[in-house]
Amino acid sequence: MENDKIIIYQVFTRLFGNRMCNCNENGTLAENGCGKLGFFDGTVLRRIKKLGVTHVWYTGVIRHASKTDYSRFGIPKQHPAVVKGNAGSPYAIVDYYDVDPDLADDVNNRMGEFESLVERTHKAGLKVIMDFVPNHVARQYKSISKPVGVVDLGENDDKNMGFSPKNNFYYCVNTQFEPYFDLNDNDGIPYYEYPSKATGNDHFDNHPGMNDWYETVKLNYGIDYCDAGGRSYHFDPIPDTWLKMLDILMFWAGKGVDGFRCDMAEMVPTEFWSWVIEKVKSKYPELLFIGEVYNPSLYRSFVSSGFDYLYDKVGMYDCLCGIMRGACPVKAITWQWQNVDDISGHMLYFLENHDEVRLASDFLAGDARKGIPALIVSSLMNRNPFMLYAGQEYGERGMDKEGFSGCDGRTTIFDYWTVPALYKGYVNRRKLTVGDKYIEERYSRILNLAKTEKAIRFGAFFDLMYANEENYAFDTYHQYAFLRKADNEVILVVVNFSDKDVECGIRLPRHAFDYLDIPETVVRAYNIFSDDEPECFDLKADDLVKVKIKAYDGVAYKFYIENN
């Protein structure tokens, strides 16, 4: 429904549900184990839904480069020199038409297990999002599962041309792949690639370094990045890569998925997105496209090209992280939403994902409780969808040294591992601490309210910060306040980012009464974040409403009004 609040739960499928809790740094699949698609049974999916979730993003489903040998199943081995970590990056795709064998109980039936997962997820009342990785593939890409009649990526490329709109890859003609690191495997057998292909992060020579996306190669969408006259575009006739990507999207849409999270969407031309989204939605009109776009100057062009939602990373996410670090005032939130107000409904808010540090890590807040006010703001402030990363609701700290990435406050995407918070939350709940249960309860209550309260789902929004700049009873460095209203239901939300309990007074300006059509009256207000007794508020224009808020928390007072 149009007015439904979308709440996405991102699971890193390989890590979620891994039952082996004693992991070794740089451990193999046999040593450290791996989560399976089958772990997401009815019980697990119901628990996810109970959190307030509407969509599950299963990250890392498509088969990608790995050091694990599945050759006995007819799956080609990958050279370890061009694989990051033992498990490999889920964004180094080796077969767009295949499911990652790590995730299957029966490798030979891995596609059937994915189809069953989609069915179970839908039966649980949830929708399915999966990755679409359009910008790059693994260096040793080769599809063994493509449908009959499909020509493989690069199969018909003219490798004597650095660029051609008919090619799927970019080539460093007459040069061998020679990166600035060792290409030998454990047996001293070097990885060989001739001619060398350009890397996924637009490194157009044959000498990428360790900080490049050396494990991937760039896909060619008809842009000549190295044209002598500057970047040139060749979109007529339709480049071959466009057609192949359309086929891939249609293939997975046909499996019943409900949306695609499009990796590094901004590295692919908007012309392609306009063309392909229109074609996919002509057959699957309800299917969602979520774009990973980091350049705010490009937001509107990607929305215009058909994306339903875009990451609000370089904006609201960075702002909230700055607030939690004590580096910027809470009032900066106002500027962030105003900056994208004309496309606000298209901006996806989040506090964690697989690319970012864990909120509770020593690299950000250091304590999951400090994220509660940011959660309230992100999920209740406007009509935006919200996304949380599995384990966030239990305060996962991401402080393990898993392997390839070291200890960086992130949950690994390259290694076989078990996420401690998820192990407690979904495998052995007896290990949950009082603090873990507190975070889980707050997330569940807040997100369910975001999903069910009509004032939050589709109501009007009024930012109260401008009216409280000179208010002695309100600290705009640490507190944020706003109103939501739908029909006769009003919710006053106030959050406290400070480490101290506060009593503050929020000035309600005359403009808020006029804009939201609220009468000056006495109301009984209920804090929907708690089970406390109601309070009486005397609503008067330009007067103060006084509330008490605990440290790193918030209140949401709901009341009803009678309109004349």
C-alpha positions in Angstrom: 0.0 0.0 0.0 1.1 3.5 -0.8 0.9 4.6 2.9 2.8 1.7 4.3 6.0 2.5 6.1 8.8 0.4 4.6 11.3 -1.1 7.1 14.1 -3.1 5.6 16.1 -5.7 7.6 19.4 -6.3 5.9 20.9 -9.7 6.6 24.3 -10.8 5.5 23.1 -14.2 4.5 26.3 -16.1 4.9 26.8 -14.8 8.5 23.2 -14.9 9.7 22.4 -18.2 11.4 25.9 -19.6 11.5 25.8 -21.9 14.5 29.6 -22.2 14.9 30.4 -19.6 17.5 34.1 -20.3 18.0 35.7 -18.8 14.8 39.4 -18.6 13.8 40.8 -15.5 12.2 41.1 -16.1 8.4 39.3 -19.4 9.0 38.0 -21.6 6.2 34.4 -22.7 5.6 35.2 -26.0 7.3 36.7 -24.2 10.3 34.3 -21.4 10.8 31.0 -22.6 9.3 28.5 -20.7 7.3 24.8 -19.6 7.6 22.4 -21.3 5.3 19.2 -20.2 3.4 17.4 -22.9 5.3 18.0 -21.2 8.6 15.3 -18.7 7.7 12.4 -20.9 8.7 9.0 -19.8 9.8 10.1 -19.2 13.4 13.1 -17.0 12.4 11.1 -15.0 9.9 8.3 -14.4 12.4 10.8 -13.1 14.8 12.2 -10.7 12.2 8.7 -9.5 11.3 7.9 -9.0 15.0 10.7 -6.5 15.0 8.5 -4.3 12.8 10.2 -5.3 9.5 8.4 -5.3 6.2 11.2 -6.3 3.8 14.2 -8.6 4.2 17.3 -7.8 2.1 19.2 -11.0 1.6 22.7 -9.8 0.9 25.2 -12.0 -1.0 22.8 -14.5 -2.6 24.2 -14.5 -6.1 27.3 -16.7 -6.6 30.5 -14.7 -6.1 34.2 -15.4 -6.1 35.4 -17.5 -3.2 38.5 -19.5 -2.1 36.3 -22.5 -1.2 36.6 -25.3 -3.8 33.2 -26.5 -5.2 34.7 -28.0 -8.3 33.2 -31.4 -7.4 29.8 -29.9 -8.1 30.9 -28.6 -11.5 31.6 -25.0 -10.2 34.8 -23.5 -11.5 37.5 -22.8 -8.9 38.6 -19.2 -8.4 42.3 -18.2 -8.2 42.9 -17.0 -4.6 45.1 -14.1 -5.7 42.0 -12.3 -7.0 39.7 -13.1 -4.1 39.4 -11.0 -1.0 39.2 -13.1 2.1 38.4 -16.8 2.2 34.7 -16.3 1.6 35.1 -13.5 -0.9 33.2 -10.3 -1.6 29.5 -10.8 -2.4 30.0 -7.9 -4.9 32.5 -9.9 -7.0 29.9 -11.8 -8.9 31.1 -14.9 -10.9 27.7 -16.0 -12.2 24.7 -13.7 -12.3 22.3 -16.6 -12.8 23.5 -18.7 -9.9 23.0 -18.9 -6.1 26.1 -19.0 -3.9 26.8 -22.6 -2.9 28.0 -21.6 0.6 24.3 -20.9 1.4 22.9 -24.2 0.4 22.4 -27.4 2.4 22.3 -29.3 -0.9 24.6 -27.5 -3.4 23.0 -29.2 -6.4 19.6 -27.8 -5.3 20.9 -24.3 -4.4 18.5 -22.5 -6.7 15.6 -24.5 -5.4 16.5 -23.6 -1.9 16.5 -19.9 -2.8 13.1 -20.2 -4.4 11.8 -21.9 -1.2 13.3 -19.0 0.8 11.4 -16.5 -1.3 8.2 -18.5 -0.7 8.7 -18.8 3.0 9.5 -15.1 3.3 6.3 -14.2 1.5 4.3 -16.7 3.6 5.6 -14.9 6.7 4.2 -11.6 5.4 7.5 -10.2 4.4 8.9 -9.1 1.0 12.3 -10.0 -0.5 15.0 -7.7 -1.6 18.2 -8.9 -3.2 21.4 -7.4 -4.6 21.8 -6.3 -8.2 25.5 -5.6 -8.9 25.6 -3.7 -12.2 29.0 -2.0 -12.2 31.4 -4.8 -12.0 31.9 -8.6 -11.9 34.7 -10.9 -10.6 37.8 -11.1 -12.7 37.1 -14.8 -13.5 33.4 -14.3 -14.4 31.9 -17.3 -16.1 28.3 -18.3 -16.0 27.5 -22.1 -15.8 23.9 -21.5 -15.0 22.7 -19.0 -17.6 19.5 -19.9 -19.4 19.6 -21.5 -22.8 20.3 -19.0 -25.5 22.0 -16.4 -23.2 25.5 -15.3 -24.4 27.9 -14.9 -21.5 29.4 -11.6 -20.6 32.6 -11.0 -22.6 32.0 -14.0 -24.8 31.8 -12.0 -28.0 34.1 -9.1 -27.0 36.7 -7.8 -29.3 39.7 -7.9 -27.0 41.8 -5.8 -29.4 39.7 -2.8 -28.6 40.1 -0.9 -25.4 36.6 0.4 -25.8 33.7 -0.7 -27.9 29.9 -0.3 -27.2 29.6 -3.9 -28.3 32.0 -5.1 -25.7 31.0 -5.9 -22.1 34.4 -5.1 -20.6 37.2 -2.5 -21.0 40.5 -3.9 -22.1 44.1 -2.7 -21.6 45.1 -3.8 -25.1 48.2 -5.9 -25.5 49.1 -5.8 -21.8 49.0 -8.5 -19.1 47.4 -8.0 -15.7 50.2 -6.9 -13.5 49.0 -5.4 -10.2 51.2 -4.1 -7.4 50.9 -7.3 -5.4 51.8 -11.0 -5.6 49.6 -13.1 -8.0 50.8 -16.5 -6.9 48.7 -19.0 -5.1 49.9 -21.4 -2.3 51.4 -23.7 -5.0 53.2 -20.9 -6.7 50.9 -20.8 -9.7 50.3 -17.3 -10.8 47.0 -15.8 -11.9 47.1 -14.9 -15.6 45.0 -12.4 -17.5 45.6 -11.2 -21.0 44.7 -8.7 -22.1 44.1 -7.1 -18.7 40.7 -5.7 -17.9 39.9 -2.4 -16.2 39.0 -2.7 -12.5 35.5 -2.0 -11.0 36.6 1.3 -9.4 37.5 2.7 -12.8 41.3 1.9 -12.8 41.9 1.8 -16.6 45.4 0.4 -16.7 46.9 -3.0 -15.9 48.5 -2.0 -12.6 45.9 -1.7 -9.9 47.0 -1.6 -6.2 45.7 -3.3 -3.1 43.4 -0.4 -2.4 41.7 -0.8 -5.8 38.8 -3.1 -6.4 41.4 -5.4 -8.0 39.2 -8.5 -7.6 36.6 -7.0 -10.0 36.4 -5.8 -13.6 34.4 -2.8 -14.8 31.3 -3.4 -17.0 30.9 -1.4 -20.1 27.6 0.6 -20.5 28.7 2.4 -23.6 30.8 5.1 -22.0 34.4 5.7 -23.3 36.1 7.0 -20.2 39.5 7.3 -21.9 38.4 9.1 -25.1 41.0 11.6 -26.2 38.4 14.3 -26.3 37.1 13.5 -22.9 34.4 11.1 -21.7 32.0 10.2 -24.6 28.7 8.3 -24.6 27.6 5.7 -27.1 24.0 4.7 -26.3 22.6 4.3 -29.8 22.3 1.5 -30.6 21.6 0.1 -27.2 24.9 -1.3 -25.8 25.1 -5.0 -25.4 25.7 -4.8 -21.6 22.3 -3.0 -21.2 20.5 -5.9 -22.8 22.4 -8.5 -20.7 21.6 -6.6 -17.5 17.9 -6.4 -18.4 17.8 -10.2 -18.9 19.4 -10.7 -15.5 16.9 -8.4 -13.7 14.0 -10.1 -15.4 15.4 -13.5 -14.5 15.4 -12.7 -10.7 12.2 -10.8 -10.9 10.7 -14.0 -12.3 11.8 -15.8 -9.1 9.4 -13.7 -7.1 11.8 -11.1 -5.5 10.1 -7.8 -4.7 13.0 -5.4 -5.1 16.7 -4.8 -5.9 19.3 -3.0 -3.9 21.5 -1.7 -6.7 25.1 -1.7 -5.8 27.1 1.5 -6.6 24.3 2.7 -8.8 25.9 6.1 -9.5 28.8 4.4 -11.4 26.3 3.3 -14.0 24.7 6.0 -16.3 21.3 7.3 -15.5 20.3 6.7 -19.1 20.6 2.9 -18.5 18.6 3.1 -15.3 15.8 5.1 -17.0 15.7 2.5 -19.8 15.9 -0.7 -17.7 13.7 0.3 -14.8 10.9 1.3 -17.2 11.2 -2.1 -18.9 11.3 -4.1 -15.7 8.4 -2.2 -14.1 6.3 -2.6 -17.2 6.1 -6.3 -16.3 6.6 -6.0 -12.5 5.1 -2.6 -11.6 5.4 -3.1 -7.8 9.1 -4.1 -7.8 11.3 -1.7 -5.9 14.7 -0.2 -7.0 16.9 1.0 -4.2 20.1 2.8 -5.4 23.4 3.1 -3.6 24.2 6.7 -4.5 26.6 8.8 -2.5 26.8 12.1 -4.4 23.9 14.4 -3.3 24.2 16.4 -6.5 23.1 13.3 -8.4 20.1 12.4 -6.2 17.4 14.0 -8.3 18.7 12.6 -11.6 18.5 9.1 -10.2 15.1 9.7 -8.7 14.0 10.9 -12.2 15.5 7.8 -13.8 13.0 5.6 -11.8 14.6 4.7 -8.5 12.1 4.4 -5.7 14.7 5.0 -2.9 18.3 6.2 -2.6 20.7 5.9 0.3 20.8 9.1 2.4 24.3 8.5 3.4 26.1 11.7 2.7 23.5 13.7 4.5 21.3 12.3 7.3 23.5 9.3 8.1 26.7 11.3 8.3 24.9 14.0 10.3 23.6 11.5 12.9 27.0 9.9 13.2 28.5 13.3 13.8 25.9 14.0 16.5 26.6 10.7 18.2 30.3 11.4 18.2 29.6 14.9 19.7 31.1 16.6 16.6 28.0 18.5 15.6 24.8 19.9 17.1 21.5 18.1 16.9 20.0 21.1 15.2 22.0 20.2 12.1 19.3 17.5 11.4 17.0 20.3 10.2 19.3 21.4 7.5 19.8 17.8 6.3 16.1 17.0 5.8 15.5 20.4 4.3 18.3 19.8 1.8 16.4 17.0 0.2 12.8 18.0 1.1 11.6 17.9 -2.4 12.5 14.2 -2.7 12.2 13.3 0.9 10.0 10.3 0.3 12.7 8.8 -1.8 15.5 8.9 0.8 16.3 5.7 2.7 17.5 6.4 6.2 19.8 4.0 8.0 22.3 3.9 10.9 24.2 0.7 9.8 24.8 -1.4 6.8 27.6 -3.8 5.7 29.8 -0.9 4.4 29.6 1.2 7.6 31.0 0.8 11.1 28.7 -0.7 13.7 27.0 2.0 15.8 28.1 0.4 19.0 31.7 -0.1 17.9 34.6 1.8 19.4 34.9 3.5 16.0 31.5 5.3 16.4 29.4 5.6 19.5 30.8 2.7 21.6 27.5 2.0 23.1 24.3 0.9 21.4 22.1 3.0 23.7 23.6 6.1 22.2 21.9 5.2 18.9 18.4 5.1 20.3 17.7 8.9 19.7 19.1 8.5 16.2 16.8 5.5 15.6 13.8 7.6 16.7 14.7 10.4 14.4 15.5 8.1 11.4 12.3 6.0 11.7 9.7 8.5 12.9 10.7 11.9 11.5 9.2 11.6 8.0 7.7 9.1 5.6 11.1 7.8 4.6 11.8 4.1 4.6 14.2 2.9 7.2 16.8 0.1 7.1 18.6 -1.7 9.9 21.4 -4.1 9.7 21.0 -7.5 11.3 22.5 -7.5 14.8 22.0 -3.7 15.2 18.9 -4.5 17.3 21.1 -6.4 19.8 23.9 -3.8 20.0 26.4 -5.8 17.8 29.8 -4.0 18.2 31.7 -5.4 15.2 34.9 -5.4 17.1 36.1 -8.9 16.0 39.2 -9.3 13.9 37.7 -11.7 11.5 40.3 -11.8 8.8 40.8 -9.8 5.6 39.7 -6.4 7.0 41.1 -6.7 10.4 39.4 -5.1 13.4 37.7 -2.0 11.9 34.3 -1.8 13.7 32.6 -3.4 10.7 31.1 -6.9 10.4 33.2 -8.7 7.7 31.9 -9.2 4.2 34.9 -11.2 3.2 35.3 -13.9 5.8 33.5 -16.9 7.2 32.4 -15.8 10.7 29.7 -15.7 13.3 28.2 -12.4 14.4 28.1 -12.6 18.2 24.9 -10.6 18.6 23.0 -12.6 16.0 24.2 -15.9 17.6 22.6 -14.8 20.8 19.5 -13.3 19.2 18.7 -16.2 16.9 20.6 -19.3 18.0 21.0 -19.2 21.8 18.8 -16.5 23.3 19.7 -17.5 26.8 23.0 -15.7 26.3 21.2 -12.3 25.8 22.2 -9.9 28.5 19.9 -7.4 30.2 21.4 -4.7 28.0 20.9 -6.8 24.9 17.2 -7.2 25.7 16.8 -3.5 26.4 18.1 -2.6 23.0 16.0 -5.2 21.3 12.9 -4.0 23.1 13.5 -0.4 22.2 14.1 -1.2 18.5 11.0 -3.4 18.4 8.7 -0.9 20.0 10.0 2.1 18.0 9.9 0.3 14.6 6.5 -1.2 15.2 5.1 2.2 16.0 6.7 3.5 12.9 4.9 0.9 10.9 1.5 1.1 12.6 0.9 4.7 13.7 -0.8 6.5 10.9 0.7 9.9 11.9 4.1 8.4 11.3 3.2 6.3 8.2 1.7 9.1 6.2 1.1 12.1 8.5 2.3 15.7 8.1 5.7 16.7 9.6 6.6 19.9 11.4 10.1 20.6 12.6 10.1 22.5 15.9 13.8 23.5 16.0 13.5 27.0 14.5 11.0 27.9 17.2 13.3 26.8 20.0 16.6 28.4 19.0 16.3 31.1 21.7 14.4 28.9 24.1 16.3 28.7 27.5 14.4 25.5 28.4 15.5 23.6 25.3 19.1 22.6 24.3 19.3 22.5 20.5 22.8 21.0 20.7 21.5 17.9 22.4 17.7 17.7 21.8 15.5 17.5 18.8 11.7 17.9 18.6 9.1 17.6 15.9 5.3 17.0 15.4 3.5 14.4 13.3 -0.2 14.6 12.5 -2.8 12.5 10.6 -6.5 13.2 10.9 -7.2 13.9 14.6 -4.0 12.1 15.8 -1.0 14.1 16.8 2.4 12.9 18.1 5.0 15.1 19.7 8.4 13.5 19.5 11.4 14.7 21.5 14.8 13.0 21.6 17.8 13.5 23.9 21.3 12.8 22.5 23.0 13.7 25.8 24.3 11.4 28.6 22.1 13.1 31.2 18.4 12.9 32.0 16.7 16.2 31.1 13.5 18.1 31.7 12.9 20.5 28.8 10.2 22.8 27.6 9.4 22.7 23.9 7.9 25.9 22.4 5.0 25.2 20.0 4.8 28.2 17.6 1.6 29.6 16.3 2.6 28.5 12.8 2.5 24.8 14.0 -1.1 25.2 15.2 -2.1 26.8 11.9 -0.2 24.5 9.6 -1.4 21.3 11.3 -4.8 22.6 12.2 -4.4 22.0 15.9 -6.7 23.9 18.4 -5.4 25.5 21.6 -6.8 23.1 24.2 -6.0 20.7 27.0 -5.2 17.2 25.9 -4.4 13.8 27.5 -1.1 12.7 26.0 0.3 9.2 26.1 4.0 8.4 25.7 3.8 5.6 23.2 7.4 4.5 24.0 6.3 3.4 27.5 3.4 2.2 29.5 3.3 5.2 31.8 0.1 6.9 32.8 -1.1 9.8 30.5 -0.2 13.4 31.1 -2.2 16.6 30.6 -0.8 19.1 28.2 -2.2 22.6 27.9 -1.6 23.4 24.3 -1.1 27.2 23.8 0.6 28.9 20.9 4.1 30.1 21.6 4.0 28.5 25.1 6.0 25.5 26.4 5.2 21.9 26.7 7.4 20.4 29.4 8.6 16.8 29.2 11.2 14.6 30.9 13.6 12.5 28.8 16.1 9.9 29.9 19.7 10.0 28.7 20.1 8.7 25.1 16.4 8.2 24.7 13.2 9.9 23.6 9.5 10.4 24.2 6.6 10.3 21.7 3.4 11.8 23.2 0.3 10.9 21.3 -2.9 12.9 21.7 -6.2 13.4 20.0 -7.7 16.7 19.0 -11.2 17.8 17.9 -11.2 19.9 14.8 -14.0 22.4 14.3 
